[in-house]
């Protein structure tokens, strides 16, 4: 099965944006008025949190003690435990809901072009 990726320039407001996903039986639906952040998150499978977990290392054989690696942490998808990546300990992930809420506020303000 072939899939196409359509790219839009942020400044090009002549074309509607679409959201496709299993939530609507795989069909595409234009994103317009009345689409909530919750609908977008569920349909796009973004309704999950990122948490940070410590990393550990062990030297000296199987009975050696684990030592925490303080300089880095693992970003982990909370619902599945999938490791999304390893980052420096000062990094703070932006949660999906926060990013979508900011984007929704920009659209509601009328400042999106």
Buried (B, 14 or more C-beta within 10 A) or exposed (E): EEEEEEEEEEEEEEEEEEBEBEBEEEEEBEBEEEBEBEBBBBBBEBBBEBBBEEBEEEEEEEEEEEEEBEEBBBBBEEEEEEEEEEBEEEEEBEBBBEEBEEEBEEBEEEEEE
